[in-house]
Amino acid sequence: MAQFDKLDAKFSGVIFKVKDGSIVSDDEYMVFLAKDNAFPDTLEFYHRKCIELGADQEHVAAVWRTIQRLKAWRQQNQDRLKVPDAKGEKLVG
């Protein structure tokens, strides 16, 4: 199996779990932006897949709330929406 030091080559930062404040390792997270026009469908697919896989109701409900927040944000920020790209990025990894 391949070893990954960092999964997301486009973004960098420190991610904390809200529930306990622990740091999420770079090899465990990926970032998607609300302005990315490919993301809403991706998140809805994830929601359906969580149900299919039997994720607990708390998680499924949390994803649904995230979808609703995403829709509201996108409605209020239509001028910021865009087709995803990596032009000019200094991709790491």
C-alpha positions as semicolon CSV with decimal commas, in nm:
position;residue;x (nm);y (nm);z (nm)
1;M;0,000;0,000;0,000
2;A;0,127;0,349;-0,088
3;Q;0,236;0,581;0,190
4;F;0,102;0,935;0,186
5;D;0,248;1,218;0,390
6;K;-0,025;1,456;0,277
7;L;-0,343;1,369;0,087
8;D;-0,449;1,716;-0,027
9;A;-0,185;1,875;-0,250
10;K;-0,380;2,199;-0,298
11;F;-0,441;2,307;0,063
12;S;-0,240;2,326;0,381
13;G;-0,332;2,400;0,738
14;V;-0,409;2,257;1,075
15;I;-0,745;2,085;1,113
16;F;-0,889;2,017;1,458
17;K;-1,173;1,781;1,550
18;V;-1,443;1,989;1,717
19;K;-1,550;1,706;1,950
20;D;-1,216;1,675;2,130
21;G;-0,974;1,935;1,992
22;S;-0,736;1,674;1,855
23;I;-0,539;1,753;1,539
24;V;-0,627;1,564;1,222
25;S;-0,315;1,436;1,047
26;D;-0,234;1,562;0,695
27;D;-0,272;1,208;0,567
28;E;-0,637;1,192;0,685
29;Y;-0,814;1,495;0,538
30;M;-0,910;1,654;0,207
31;V;-1,051;2,004;0,150
32;F;-1,339;2,102;-0,078
33;L;-1,454;2,463;-0,110
34;A;-1,815;2,579;-0,094
35;K;-1,760;2,791;-0,407
36;D;-1,657;2,486;-0,614
37;N;-1,940;2,407;-0,857
38;A;-1,858;2,035;-0,846
39;F;-1,886;2,011;-0,468
40;P;-2,264;2,025;-0,403
41;D;-2,330;1,710;-0,607
42;T;-2,030;1,544;-0,445
43;L;-2,162;1,619;-0,097
44;E;-2,510;1,492;-0,185
45;F;-2,356;1,171;-0,321
46;Y;-2,162;1,137;0,007
47;H;-2,486;1,178;0,203
48;R;-2,654;0,899;0,003
49;K;-2,347;0,677;0,037
50;C;-2,341;0,725;0,416
51;I;-2,703;0,605;0,432
52;E;-2,623;0,309;0,205
53;L;-2,324;0,211;0,420
54;G;-2,526;0,231;0,741
55;A;-2,362;0,536;0,898
56;D;-2,525;0,633;1,227
57;Q;-2,819;0,872;1,218
58;E;-2,623;1,145;1,396
59;H;-2,365;1,151;1,115
60;V;-2,628;1,134;0,838
61;A;-2,817;1,424;0,998
62;A;-2,495;1,626;1,034
63;V;-2,418;1,579;0,664
64;W;-2,773;1,686;0,578
65;R;-2,732;2,004;0,785
66;T;-2,402;2,071;0,607
67;I;-2,578;2,037;0,271
68;Q;-2,839;2,291;0,384
69;R;-2,570;2,537;0,502
70;L;-2,383;2,488;0,174
71;K;-2,696;2,562;-0,031
72;A;-2,766;2,877;0,172
73;W;-2,406;2,998;0,140
74;R;-2,404;2,937;-0,235
75;Q;-2,736;3,119;-0,276
76;Q;-2,597;3,420;-0,089
77;N;-2,257;3,416;-0,265
78;Q;-2,339;3,341;-0,627
79;D;-2,071;3,586;-0,744
80;R;-1,803;3,369;-0,580
81;L;-1,907;3,035;-0,737
82;K;-1,665;2,886;-0,988
83;V;-1,559;2,589;-1,193
84;P;-1,283;2,409;-1,003
85;D;-0,929;2,462;-1,127
86;A;-0,568;2,436;-1,020
87;K;-0,419;2,695;-1,255
88;G;-0,125;2,866;-1,092
89;E;-0,132;2,641;-0,786
90;K;0,190;2,517;-0,629
91;L;0,069;2,164;-0,569
92;V;0,254;1,979;-0,298
93;G;0,284;1,604;-0,329
